[in-house]
Amino acid sequence: MVRNSGHCCINNTSSFRIPVILGSGGSSVFGMYIALLKLTATVEEVDLVLPDHAEWLAAEHERGRFLASGRVHRDAARVILIAGMPRGRVDALLATDPLVVKRLARYEVIQFDATRTAPGMLALNEAVAS
């Protein structure tokens, strides 16, 4: 973990570093995001761009920016769990989604501070423990 004026970074397996904000008493707080993708076009129009969207998602997962993604049950909406980064960077990143570029969908973004994680999220868990 790298400390820098009240902030830390966790180096994960990719070149992307997950920012950590230190809370009072030295506890770690992770600024993370949930992005909800809402379709604004017909399913037929969206289906034509889905391969490009899937490729974009895969690339962002590989870079470590997206931690999880999937469909909302019983809905055409999708959800992405995004690693901590400045909000402007999140907005710029989501604007490159081929579905957004072609104006077939839009995102609603929820920022939250992850103060607890499951043991399976080892990189995040180690920072919370320190």
N, C-alpha and C positions, 0 to 999 in steps of 0.2 A: 504494500500500500504506500502511496506517495502522499505526503502532507503538503498543503500549500495554503497558508493564510485562512484557516478555518474550513478548508475543503480538502478532501482526499480523493484519490482516484484508485480504483481497483483495476489492475491489468487482467483482463480475461484472456481467453485463448486466441482471440483475434487481435488486430492492431487497435481496436477501439477500446477506450478506457471509460469505465463507468464512474461518473462523478458521485461523490458521497459528501453530504453536508453534515458537519459535526453539530449535533444538538448540544443543549446545556448538559453539563456533567460528563461530557466526552462521548455521549452515545451517538451512534451514526444514524443518519436519516438519508434515505435514497429518494431523490426526486425522480419519479418514474411517470409514465403516461399510459393511459388506455385510450386508444383511438377507435372510435366506432365509425365504420364505413356504411353510409346509407346510399343506396342506389337511387338515382334520379332519372333513370331511363328504363326502357322496357328490357325484359330479360333477354330478348332476342338481340338487342343492340349490345348489351353487356357481354353476352356469350362470345361475340366476335373479338372482344378485347381481353377476355379472361386468360388466354395463354400468355400475353404480355404482362398482365397483372401478376400471374403466378411466377413468372421469371423474375420480376421486380421484387416480389416478396422473398423468393429464395436467395437473391443476392443480398438483401438486407439482413436476413437471418444469418447468412454466412459471415457478414461483416460484424455480427454481434449487436447490431442496433435493435433488431426485433428479437424479443425473447420467446414469444409465442404468438400464434395467430390461428384464426379459424372462423367458422360460420356460427352465427347465433341460431340456436335451435328454433325451428318453426318460423324462420324469418329469412329474408334474403340478405340481411345485414351481415357484416363481418366485423371482427374485433382483432386488434393488434395490441400486444403488450410491448411497450417500447422502453428500452434502457434509458437511464438518466442522461440528459443533455440539455442545453439551453432550449427554451420553448421556441425561439425563432428558428432554431435548427430543425426541430420537430416539424414545424409548419412548412419549412422549405422542403424537407424530405418527403412529407406526405403530398406536397404539390407535384412531385415527380411521378406519382402513381399514374400509370397509363389510363386508368379509369377516370381520374381527376383531370388529367391533361385533356382528355376527349370529352369532358363535361358530362360524364355518365354517372358520377357519384360525387359525394362530398364527405368530409370527415368532421366528426365532433370529437374534440380532444378533452380528456379529463386528466389533470395533473394530480398526483398524490405522492405523499411521502411514505415510502415503504419502511416501516420501523421493525417489522418482523418478517422472517422468511421461513420456508420449509427447509428441513435439513438437506433436501435434494438440491437446493440452490446454493451450493457450497461457496462459490465466490462471494455472493452477497452475504451469506451467513457469517463467514470469517470476518468481514468488516464490521458487522453488527456486534460481534463478540469482542472486538478489540477496543 
